[in-house]
Amino acid sequence: MAHQRKVIISVDTDEPEAVSGIAARLGAIGLEVDDILETLSTITGTCDEAAVSSLQAVPGVVGVETQRTYQLPPPDEPQ
């Protein structure tokens, strides 16, 4: 099983209603859509790490950012 990545996708459209159509196309290639923010022209969701690059190829998609996580060691852990 491939590693799942949370993504934030920026889309370019003059019509906020078109964001839902782009989200449907992204869903067809493997994005599990979490939220559609029409007024911000942004879609959030989760997909396999291998599918991230194919999301960029969808017409209307301007950028795809993956969520990064960091884990700091406990404050009492020796360095």
PDB file as gemmi writes it, atoms N, CA and C in Angstrom:
CRYST1    1.000    1.000    1.000  90.00  90.00  90.00 P 1                      
ATOM      1  N   MET A   1       0.845  -1.183   0.000  1.00  0.00           N  
ATOM      2  CA  MET A   1       0.000   0.000   0.000  1.00  0.00           C  
ATOM      3  C   MET A   1       0.886   1.239   0.000  1.00  0.00           C  
ATOM      4  N   ALA A   2       0.566   2.173  -0.866  1.00  0.00           N  
ATOM      5  CA  ALA A   2       1.346   3.406  -0.964  1.00  0.00           C  
ATOM      6  C   ALA A   2       1.051   4.313   0.221  1.00  0.00           C  
ATOM      7  N   HIS A   3       2.004   5.163   0.511  1.00  0.00           N  
ATOM      8  CA  HIS A   3       1.877   6.113   1.604  1.00  0.00           C  
ATOM      9  C   HIS A   3       0.859   7.189   1.245  1.00  0.00           C  
ATOM     10  N   GLN A   4      -0.064   7.478   2.128  1.00  0.00           N  
ATOM     11  CA  GLN A   4      -1.089   8.497   1.899  1.00  0.00           C  
ATOM     12  C   GLN A   4      -0.543   9.877   2.249  1.00  0.00           C  
ATOM     13  N   ARG A   5      -0.887  10.869   1.421  1.00  0.00           N  
ATOM     14  CA  ARG A   5      -0.439  12.247   1.639  1.00  0.00           C  
ATOM     15  C   ARG A   5      -1.649  13.173   1.651  1.00  0.00           C  
ATOM     16  N   LYS A   6      -1.671  14.092   2.591  1.00  0.00           N  
ATOM     17  CA  LYS A   6      -2.670  15.157   2.581  1.00  0.00           C  
ATOM     18  C   LYS A   6      -2.165  16.224   1.623  1.00  0.00           C  
ATOM     19  N   VAL A   7      -3.068  16.749   0.801  1.00  0.00           N  
ATOM     20  CA  VAL A   7      -2.682  17.746  -0.189  1.00  0.00           C  
ATOM     21  C   VAL A   7      -3.633  18.941  -0.154  1.00  0.00           C  
ATOM     22  N   ILE A   8      -3.090  20.077  -0.566  1.00  0.00           N  
ATOM     23  CA  ILE A   8      -3.862  21.296  -0.768  1.00  0.00           C  
ATOM     24  C   ILE A   8      -3.652  21.680  -2.222  1.00  0.00           C  
ATOM     25  N   ILE A   9      -4.743  21.807  -2.958  1.00  0.00           N  
ATOM     26  CA  ILE A   9      -4.678  22.045  -4.387  1.00  0.00           C  
ATOM     27  C   ILE A   9      -5.269  23.414  -4.699  1.00  0.00           C  
ATOM     28  N   SER A  10      -4.482  24.245  -5.363  1.00  0.00           N  
ATOM     29  CA  SER A  10      -4.946  25.563  -5.819  1.00  0.00           C  
ATOM     30  C   SER A  10      -5.398  25.428  -7.254  1.00  0.00           C  
ATOM     31  N   VAL A  11      -6.563  26.016  -7.548  1.00  0.00           N  
ATOM     32  CA  VAL A  11      -7.080  25.958  -8.909  1.00  0.00           C  
ATOM     33  C   VAL A  11      -7.267  27.368  -9.448  1.00  0.00           C  
ATOM     34  N   ASP A  12      -7.244  27.479 -10.763  1.00  0.00           N  
ATOM     35  CA  ASP A  12      -7.400  28.770 -11.431  1.00  0.00           C  
ATOM     36  C   ASP A  12      -8.703  28.747 -12.212  1.00  0.00           C  
ATOM     37  N   THR A  13      -9.654  29.518 -11.732  1.00  0.00           N  
ATOM     38  CA  THR A  13     -10.926  29.614 -12.434  1.00  0.00           C  
ATOM     39  C   THR A  13     -11.571  30.950 -12.113  1.00  0.00           C  
ATOM     40  N   ASP A  14     -12.244  31.506 -13.087  1.00  0.00           N  
ATOM     41  CA  ASP A  14     -12.966  32.759 -12.870  1.00  0.00           C  
ATOM     42  C   ASP A  14     -14.341  32.502 -12.266  1.00  0.00           C  
ATOM     43  N   GLU A  15     -14.793  31.264 -12.322  1.00  0.00           N  
ATOM     44  CA  GLU A  15     -16.105  30.894 -11.813  1.00  0.00           C  
ATOM     45  C   GLU A  15     -15.943  29.955 -10.623  1.00  0.00           C  
ATOM     46  N   PRO A  16     -16.233  30.427  -9.398  1.00  0.00           N  
ATOM     47  CA  PRO A  16     -16.073  29.572  -8.215  1.00  0.00           C  
ATOM     48  C   PRO A  16     -16.822  28.246  -8.325  1.00  0.00           C  
ATOM     49  N   GLU A  17     -17.944  28.222  -9.034  1.00  0.00           N  
ATOM     50  CA  GLU A  17     -18.715  26.984  -9.170  1.00  0.00           C  
ATOM     51  C   GLU A  17     -17.934  25.909  -9.934  1.00  0.00           C  
ATOM     52  N   ALA A  18     -16.979  26.315 -10.761  1.00  0.00           N  
ATOM     53  CA  ALA A  18     -16.190  25.362 -11.547  1.00  0.00           C  
ATOM     54  C   ALA A  18     -15.240  24.551 -10.676  1.00  0.00           C  
ATOM     55  N   VAL A  19     -14.978  25.001  -9.468  1.00  0.00           N  
ATOM     56  CA  VAL A  19     -14.071  24.290  -8.567  1.00  0.00           C  
ATOM     57  C   VAL A  19     -14.611  22.890  -8.275  1.00  0.00           C  
ATOM     58  N   SER A  20     -15.922  22.748  -8.157  1.00  0.00           N  
ATOM     59  CA  SER A  20     -16.525  21.436  -7.906  1.00  0.00           C  
ATOM     60  C   SER A  20     -16.262  20.468  -9.055  1.00  0.00           C  
ATOM     61  N   GLY A  21     -16.292  20.963 -10.277  1.00  0.00           N  
ATOM     62  CA  GLY A  21     -15.998  20.123 -11.438  1.00  0.00           C  
ATOM     63  C   GLY A  21     -14.554  19.659 -11.447  1.00  0.00           C  
ATOM     64  N   ILE A  22     -13.649  20.551 -11.081  1.00  0.00           N  
ATOM     65  CA  ILE A  22     -12.234  20.177 -11.001  1.00  0.00           C  
ATOM     66  C   ILE A  22     -12.048  19.150  -9.891  1.00  0.00           C  
ATOM     67  N   ALA A  23     -12.745  19.333  -8.772  1.00  0.00           N  
ATOM     68  CA  ALA A  23     -12.660  18.366  -7.665  1.00  0.00           C  
ATOM     69  C   ALA A  23     -13.141  16.992  -8.106  1.00  0.00           C  
ATOM     70  N   ALA A  24     -14.176  16.945  -8.924  1.00  0.00           N  
ATOM     71  CA  ALA A  24     -14.674  15.664  -9.434  1.00  0.00           C  
ATOM     72  C   ALA A  24     -13.624  14.981 -10.306  1.00  0.00           C  
ATOM     73  N   ARG A  25     -12.940  15.753 -11.164  1.00  0.00           N  
ATOM     74  CA  ARG A  25     -11.882  15.171 -12.007  1.00  0.00           C  
ATOM     75  C   ARG A  25     -10.715  14.671 -11.151  1.00  0.00           C  
ATOM     76  N   LEU A  26     -10.378  15.426 -10.097  1.00  0.00           N  
ATOM     77  CA  LEU A  26      -9.305  14.986  -9.196  1.00  0.00           C  
ATOM     78  C   LEU A  26      -9.713  13.703  -8.478  1.00  0.00           C  
ATOM     79  N   GLY A  27     -10.973  13.618  -8.084  1.00  0.00           N  
ATOM     80  CA  GLY A  27     -11.473  12.409  -7.425  1.00  0.00           C  
ATOM     81  C   GLY A  27     -11.403  11.194  -8.335  1.00  0.00           C  
ATOM     82  N   ALA A  28     -11.623  11.411  -9.623  1.00  0.00           N  
ATOM     83  CA  ALA A  28     -11.580  10.309 -10.587  1.00  0.00           C  
ATOM     84  C   ALA A  28     -10.180   9.719 -10.743  1.00  0.00           C  
ATOM     85  N   ILE A  29      -9.139  10.507 -10.410  1.00  0.00           N  
ATOM     86  CA  ILE A  29      -7.778   9.969 -10.532  1.00  0.00           C  
ATOM     87  C   ILE A  29      -7.163   9.625  -9.180  1.00  0.00           C  
ATOM     88  N   GLY A  30      -7.997   9.590  -8.128  1.00  0.00           N  
ATOM     89  CA  GLY A  30      -7.497   9.053  -6.864  1.00  0.00           C  
ATOM     90  C   GLY A  30      -7.500   9.978  -5.669  1.00  0.00           C  
ATOM     91  N   LEU A  31      -7.952  11.213  -5.814  1.00  0.00           N  
ATOM     92  CA  LEU A  31      -7.979  12.114  -4.666  1.00  0.00           C  
ATOM     93  C   LEU A  31      -9.241  11.857  -3.851  1.00  0.00           C  
ATOM     94  N   GLU A  32      -9.073  11.635  -2.569  1.00  0.00           N  
ATOM     95  CA  GLU A  32     -10.210  11.567  -1.654  1.00  0.00           C  
ATOM     96  C   GLU A  32     -10.430  12.995  -1.163  1.00  0.00           C  
ATOM     97  N   VAL A  33     -11.427  13.657  -1.715  1.00  0.00           N  
ATOM     98  CA  VAL A  33     -11.672  15.072  -1.426  1.00  0.00           C  
ATOM     99  C   VAL A  33     -12.193  15.232  -0.004  1.00  0.00           C  
ATOM    100  N   ASP A  34     -11.506  16.082   0.767  1.00  0.00           N  
ATOM    101  CA  ASP A  34     -11.948  16.401   2.124  1.00  0.00           C  
ATOM    102  C   ASP A  34     -12.832  17.636   2.129  1.00  0.00           C  
ATOM    103  N   ASP A  35     -12.435  18.668   1.388  1.00  0.00           N  
ATOM    104  CA  ASP A  35     -13.168  19.922   1.404  1.00  0.00           C  
ATOM    105  C   ASP A  35     -12.967  20.668   0.089  1.00  0.00           C  
ATOM    106  N   ILE A  36     -14.014  21.368  -0.336  1.00  0.00           N  
ATOM    107  CA  ILE A  36     -13.962  22.219  -1.524  1.00  0.00           C  
ATOM    108  C   ILE A  36     -14.242  23.641  -1.059  1.00  0.00           C  
ATOM    109  N   LEU A  37     -13.241  24.497  -1.185  1.00  0.00           N  
ATOM    110  CA  LEU A  37     -13.361  25.886  -0.762  1.00  0.00           C  
ATOM    111  C   LEU A  37     -13.504  26.743  -2.016  1.00  0.00           C  
ATOM    112  N   GLU A  38     -14.746  26.860  -2.497  1.00  0.00           N  
ATOM    113  CA  GLU A  38     -14.999  27.512  -3.782  1.00  0.00           C  
ATOM    114  C   GLU A  38     -14.538  28.965  -3.807  1.00  0.00           C  
ATOM    115  N   THR A  39     -14.804  29.718  -2.737  1.00  0.00           N  
ATOM    116  CA  THR A  39     -14.428  31.133  -2.741  1.00  0.00           C  
ATOM    117  C   THR A  39     -12.920  31.343  -2.702  1.00  0.00           C  
ATOM    118  N   LEU A  40     -12.183  30.343  -2.213  1.00  0.00           N  
ATOM    119  CA  LEU A  40     -10.719  30.425  -2.172  1.00  0.00           C  
ATOM    120  C   LEU A  40     -10.071  29.694  -3.339  1.00  0.00           C  
ATOM    121  N   SER A  41     -10.885  29.056  -4.191  1.00  0.00           N  
ATOM    122  CA  SER A  41     -10.384  28.242  -5.315  1.00  0.00           C  
ATOM    123  C   SER A  41      -9.358  27.226  -4.831  1.00  0.00           C  
ATOM    124  N   THR A  42      -9.729  26.514  -3.757  1.00  0.00           N  
ATOM    125  CA  THR A  42      -8.835  25.541  -3.135  1.00  0.00           C  
ATOM    126  C   THR A  42      -9.596  24.254  -2.836  1.00  0.00           C  
ATOM    127  N   ILE A  43      -8.899  23.138  -3.011  1.00  0.00           N  
ATOM    128  CA  ILE A  43      -9.449  21.816  -2.714  1.00  0.00           C  
ATOM    129  C   ILE A  43      -8.467  21.106  -1.799  1.00  0.00           C  
ATOM    130  N   THR A  44      -8.952  20.482  -0.744  1.00  0.00           N  
ATOM    131  CA  THR A  44      -8.086  19.712   0.140  1.00  0.00           C  
ATOM    132  C   THR A  44      -8.499  18.251   0.079  1.00  0.00           C  
ATOM    133  N   GLY A  45      -7.531  17.369   0.313  1.00  0.00           N  
ATOM    134  CA  GLY A  45      -7.847  15.947   0.297  1.00  0.00           C  
ATOM    135  C   GLY A  45      -6.642  15.088   0.582  1.00  0.00           C  
ATOM    136  N   THR A  46      -6.816  13.794   0.352  1.00  0.00           N  
ATOM    137  CA  THR A  46      -5.788  12.796   0.610  1.00  0.00           C  
ATOM    138  C   THR A  46      -5.667  11.892  -0.612  1.00  0.00           C  
ATOM    139  N   CYS A  47      -4.428  11.519  -0.945  1.00  0.00           N  
ATOM    140  CA  CYS A  47      -4.206  10.594  -2.060  1.00  0.00           C  
ATOM    141  C   CYS A  47      -2.926   9.811  -1.822  1.00  0.00           C  
ATOM    142  N   ASP A  48      -2.745   8.771  -2.633  1.00  0.00           N  
ATOM    143  CA  ASP A  48      -1.490   8.022  -2.584  1.00  0.00           C  
ATOM    144  C   ASP A  48      -0.355   8.937  -3.018  1.00  0.00           C  
ATOM    145  N   GLU A  49       0.792   8.763  -2.410  1.00  0.00           N  
ATOM    146  CA  GLU A  49       1.958   9.587  -2.742  1.00  0.00           C  
ATOM    147  C   GLU A  49       2.286   9.505  -4.231  1.00  0.00           C  
ATOM    148  N   ALA A  50       2.077   8.338  -4.824  1.00  0.00           N  
ATOM    149  CA  ALA A  50       2.381   8.149  -6.243  1.00  0.00           C  
ATOM    150  C   ALA A  50       1.451   8.958  -7.147  1.00  0.00           C  
ATOM    151  N   ALA A  51       0.279   9.345  -6.661  1.00  0.00           N  
ATOM    152  CA  ALA A  51      -0.697  10.070  -7.480  1.00  0.00           C  
ATOM    153  C   ALA A  51      -0.519  11.580  -7.432  1.00  0.00           C  
ATOM    154  N   VAL A  52       0.332  12.087  -6.545  1.00  0.00           N  
ATOM    155  CA  VAL A  52       0.474  13.534  -6.368  1.00  0.00           C  
ATOM    156  C   VAL A  52       0.850  14.226  -7.671  1.00  0.00           C  
ATOM    157  N   SER A  53       1.778  13.668  -8.421  1.00  0.00           N  
ATOM    158  CA  SER A  53       2.207  14.324  -9.662  1.00  0.00           C  
ATOM    159  C   SER A  53       1.107  14.336 -10.713  1.00  0.00           C  
ATOM    160  N   SER A  54       0.246  13.327 -10.734  1.00  0.00           N  
ATOM    161  CA  SER A  54      -0.831  13.306 -11.730  1.00  0.00           C  
ATOM    162  C   SER A  54      -1.925  14.322 -11.408  1.00  0.00           C  
ATOM    163  N   LEU A  55      -2.026  14.761 -10.159  1.00  0.00           N  
ATOM    164  CA  LEU A  55      -3.006  15.787  -9.807  1.00  0.00           C  
ATOM    165  C   LEU A  55      -2.677  17.103 -10.507  1.00  0.00           C  
ATOM    166  N   GLN A  56      -1.389  17.386 -10.649  1.00  0.00           N  
ATOM    167  CA  GLN A  56      -0.932  18.620 -11.277  1.00  0.00           C  
ATOM    168  C   GLN A  56      -1.349  18.694 -12.753  1.00  0.00           C  
ATOM    169  N   ALA A  57      -1.535  17.548 -13.377  1.00  0.00           N  
ATOM    170  CA  ALA A  57      -1.854  17.503 -14.802  1.00  0.00           C  
ATOM    171  C   ALA A  57      -3.328  17.786 -15.108  1.00  0.00           C  
ATOM    172  N   VAL A  58      -4.161  17.855 -14.088  1.00  0.00           N  
ATOM    173  CA  VAL A  58      -5.592  18.100 -14.306  1.00  0.00           C  
ATOM    174  C   VAL A  58      -5.788  19.551 -14.749  1.00  0.00           C  
ATOM    175  N   PRO A  59      -6.529  19.777 -15.839  1.00  0.00           N  
ATOM    176  CA  PRO A  59      -6.768  21.147 -16.301  1.00  0.00           C  
ATOM    177  C   PRO A  59      -7.411  22.005 -15.201  1.00  0.00           C  
ATOM    178  N   GLY A  60      -6.851  23.194 -15.006  1.00  0.00           N  
ATOM    179  CA  GLY A  60      -7.351  24.105 -13.986  1.00  0.00           C  
ATOM    180  C   GLY A  60      -6.543  24.090 -12.699  1.00  0.00           C  
ATOM    181  N   VAL A  61      -5.720  23.055 -12.509  1.00  0.00           N  
ATOM    182  CA  VAL A  61      -4.903  22.972 -11.302  1.00  0.00           C  
ATOM    183  C   VAL A  61      -3.659  23.844 -11.486  1.00  0.00           C  
ATOM    184  N   VAL A  62      -3.439  24.748 -10.528  1.00  0.00           N  
ATOM    185  CA  VAL A  62      -2.290  25.646 -10.568  1.00  0.00           C  
ATOM    186  C   VAL A  62      -1.140  25.088  -9.748  1.00  0.00           C  
ATOM    187  N   GLY A  63      -1.460  24.509  -8.588  1.00  0.00           N  
ATOM    188  CA  GLY A  63      -0.408  23.998  -7.724  1.00  0.00           C  
ATOM    189  C   GLY A  63      -0.919  22.943  -6.773  1.00  0.00           C  
ATOM    190  N   VAL A  64      -0.021  22.033  -6.395  1.00  0.00           N  
ATOM    191  CA  VAL A  64      -0.338  20.975  -5.442  1.00  0.00           C  
ATOM    192  C   VAL A  64       0.722  21.011  -4.355  1.00  0.00           C  
ATOM    193  N   GLU A  65       0.299  21.225  -3.126  1.00  0.00           N  
ATOM    194  CA  GLU A  65       1.214  21.216  -1.985  1.00  0.00           C  
ATOM    195  C   GLU A  65       0.909  20.007  -1.117  1.00  0.00           C  
ATOM    196  N   THR A  66       1.955  19.330  -0.662  1.00  0.00           N  
ATOM    197  CA  THR A  66       1.753  18.218   0.254  1.00  0.00           C  
ATOM    198  C   THR A  66       1.986  18.691   1.680  1.00  0.00           C  
ATOM    199  N   GLN A  67       1.204  18.143   2.579  1.00  0.00           N  
ATOM    200  CA  GLN A  67       1.346  18.497   3.986  1.00  0.00           C  
ATOM    201  C   GLN A  67       2.613  17.857   4.532  1.00  0.00           C  
ATOM    202  N   ARG A  68       3.336  18.622   5.285  1.00  0.00           N  
ATOM    203  CA  ARG A  68       4.546  18.113   5.917  1.00  0.00           C  
ATOM    204  C   ARG A  68       4.307  18.055   7.418  1.00  0.00           C  
ATOM    205  N   THR A  69       4.859  17.042   8.046  1.00  0.00           N  
ATOM    206  CA  THR A  69       4.737  16.927   9.497  1.00  0.00           C  
ATOM    207  C   THR A  69       6.130  16.834  10.110  1.00  0.00           C  
ATOM    208  N   TYR A  70       6.231  17.362  11.291  1.00  0.00           N  
ATOM    209  CA  TYR A  70       7.494  17.333  12.022  1.00  0.00           C  
ATOM    210  C   TYR A  70       7.216  16.856  13.439  1.00  0.00           C  
ATOM    211  N   GLN A  71       8.129  16.075  13.978  1.00  0.00           N  
ATOM    212  CA  GLN A  71       7.994  15.586  15.339  1.00  0.00           C  
ATOM    213  C   GLN A  71       9.236  15.999  16.115  1.00  0.00           C  
ATOM    214  N   LEU A  72       9.050  16.870  17.073  1.00  0.00           N  
ATOM    215  CA  LEU A  72      10.153  17.274  17.931  1.00  0.00           C  
ATOM    216  C   LEU A  72      10.341  16.254  19.030  1.00  0.00           C  
ATOM    217  N   PRO A  73      11.577  16.015  19.471  1.00  0.00           N  
ATOM    218  CA  PRO A  73      11.791  15.076  20.567  1.00  0.00           C  
ATOM    219  C   PRO A  73      11.250  15.672  21.867  1.00  0.00           C  
ATOM    220  N   PRO A  74      10.936  14.826  22.840  1.00  0.00           N  
ATOM    221  CA  PRO A  74      10.485  15.328  24.138  1.00  0.00           C  
ATOM    222  C   PRO A  74      11.550  16.250  24.738  1.00  0.00           C  
ATOM    223  N   PRO A  75      11.145  17.271  25.496  1.00  0.00           N  
ATOM    224  CA  PRO A  75      12.118  18.224  26.030  1.00  0.00           C  
ATOM    225  C   PRO A  75      13.151  17.604  26.972  1.00  0.00           C  
ATOM    226  N   ASP A  76      12.828  16.481  27.567  1.00  0.00           N  
ATOM    227  CA  ASP A  76      13.769  15.868  28.509  1.00  0.00           C  
ATOM    228  C   ASP A  76      14.661  14.802  27.861  1.00  0.00           C  
ATOM    229  N   GLU A  77      14.563  14.629  26.551  1.00  0.00           N  
ATOM    230  CA  GLU A  77      15.392  13.649  25.850  1.00  0.00           C  
ATOM    231  C   GLU A  77      16.796  14.223  25.647  1.00  0.00           C  
ATOM    232  N   PRO A  78      17.852  13.440  25.980  1.00  0.00           N  
ATOM    233  CA  PRO A  78      19.213  13.936  25.777  1.00  0.00           C  
ATOM    234  C   PRO A  78      19.519  14.108  24.293  1.00  0.00           C  
ATOM    235  N   GLN A  79      20.338  15.088  23.992  1.00  0.00           N  
ATOM    236  CA  GLN A  79      20.676  15.356  22.590  1.00  0.00           C  
ATOM    237  C   GLN A  79      21.922  14.691  22.179  1.00  0.00           C  
TER     238      GLN A  79                                                      
END                                                                             
